[in-house]
């Protein structure tokens, strides 16, 4: 087991939901753009976003590499009376299926180095159906001055140009840098520098 996994297992090994039970605000704000069908919530922790997607009628796959997080996601899904297909795995070991998902959602998955991130983005592109939607919420470069969450490493943070280049050829619907006060459990709390991105894979 690596040290990052140890850290997250310890962080999630509490009865409280570290990032709350409510879905990410940006995700909810984009509900009209998400479509319908089969969704993937990657590195979804305790399940707040995947549960919400299931409540919207999606068939949802979700994964996280922390076993305590997956157990809490399973409990939250039972509480909300929805069904999820949960996998305890990292993104490298997850079974990415070609052109399988109508929607891929990544909320604050900024654990990846730039090289890892490039590889992860390629897997996202591979797994989206033509016409499928990608939604990303991340911390922007100015988050280092707030320190209210996130990786604390500049090269792990996002900006609009990086996302537009990474998904060049996609139809960008939203690409927005802004500040907002997050209230997502103890893990994300306070004024934060954010980037919101929604884009559609070409070819439908």
Secondary structure by P-SEA (a helix, b strand, c coil): ccaaaaaaaaaaccccccccccccaaaaaacccccccbbbbccccccaaaaaaaaaccbbbbbbccaaaaaaaaaaaaaaccccccccccccccccccccccbbbbcccccccaaaaaaaaaaaaaaccccbbbbbbbbccccccccccccccccccccaaaaaaaaccccccbbbbbbbbbcccccccccccbbbbbbbbccc
